[in-house]
Amino acid sequence: MFGSFYQPIEVIADIETLMTLSEKEIRNGLAEIIKYGMTQDAELFQDVEQNFSDINEEFYLRIIERSCMIKARVVEQDEKENGFREILNYGHTIGHAIESAENYMISHGEAVGMGMVYAARIATKRRLLDKESCDRQN
């Protein structure tokens, strides 16, 4: 059936595989988690900010679980994409433009991270975000 939405039954996160990734790849993935922290969960943001240098399995489990819960909550509140769910696009609109302009020679995570930097700067100039929060994110 076209246009149907089906929610996942479960989410599986292979922490052992994550532990084998390079720091660059970890940063790529953290862009999404920072997005959740900036838009939905200040405690998650603070956790990443304070514990990024001490990456371990407990850290991964904690931030992945919170991120999954945030995304599930957003999708539940706006399952058919009527507005609120757009919050999940933070950094992506500009990030997709950056990916395209760079002929996809940079990773999606890097592009989204850059998109978040620009989005935060715009929000700061429009007085929708304070400079301290912008600087912390960046």
Secondary structure, 3 states (H helix, E strand, C coil): CCCCCCCCCCCCCCHHHHCCCCHHHHHHHHHHHHHHHHHCCHHHHHHHHHHHHHCCHHHHHHHHHHHHHHHHHHHHHCCCCCCHHHHHHCCHHHHHHHHHHCCCCCCHHHHHHHHHHHHHHHHHHCCCCCHHHHHHHC
